[in-house]
Amino acid sequence: MENVTDLIVLTSDDGEEFEVEVIDRVEVGETEYFIVRPVGEEDVFTALRVETDDEGNEAFATVDSDEEMEAVEEAYNLSLLEEEN
């Protein structure tokens, strides 16, 4: 089985593009999140919330609140435990 990594190109507020590797996807309630890390980094992770506009276009948003990030971390940890079993 071939190991395939999903990469996403993001654009920062100042217009700089950079690639992140998708580590996992988790759901908290009705909201989907991507767990990502910059390409080449092993210990840096963040979560991106998937948002959909009125026309059905999806975009990523940063997770700014501590409570939301804690809920995403809990969902991610549970997904890791499920993979182990």
N, C-alpha and C positions, 0 to 999 in steps of 0.2 A: 504494500500500500504506500503510495507516494504522500509525503508530508507537504501539504499545500498551505501557504500562508496568505490570508487576505490582507491587502494593503490598501489604505485610503490616503489620498492626498488632501490635506487640509490647507486652508489659507488663513494666515493670522490677520489681525486687525490692520497691520501695516503692509499687507499684501504679500508677505513672504510665504512661499509654499513649503510644506514639509510632509514627509510620509510618516504614517503611524501604522503599526501592525495591530490587527484586530485579534485580541486574545480570547474574548468570549462575548456572548450576548446574553443579557439577563432581562427579566421583566420584574417590575415592582408595580403591583396593581395593574393598571391598564397601560403603563408606560414602558417602552423598550429602551434599554441602554446598551451601548457598546463599551466594553472594557478594552482600552487601547494603551499602547506604549510606543514611544518614538522608536523608529528603526535603529537598531544598534544599541539600544539601552536595555539592560536586563532588569533593573530594579526600579524603574520609573513607570508608574501606571496612572491612568486617570479614567474617568467615566465620561461619556458623552451621551446626552439625552437625545432621542430621536423625536423630532417635532414635525407635525404635518400641517401645512397651511390650508386655507380654504379650497385651493385648487388641487389638493392631493399631493403636492410636492413635499418631499422629505428633506429635512436639514438637521444638522447637529447643533446642539446647544450645550454650553458648559454647565456643569452642576455647581451652583454657587452656595447653596445652603448646606450647613453641616448635617442637618437632619436627613436631607435627601441623600447626601453622600453616604451616611451611615446605613441607610436602607439599601442602597445599591451594594455596598460592601457586604452586608449580610446576605443578600441574594446571591452575590458572586461566591461567597464562602460556601453557601449551601450547594451551589452547582458543582463546586469542586468536590465536596463530600459525596454527592451523587455519582460523580464520575469515578471515584475510588471504589464504590460498591459494585 
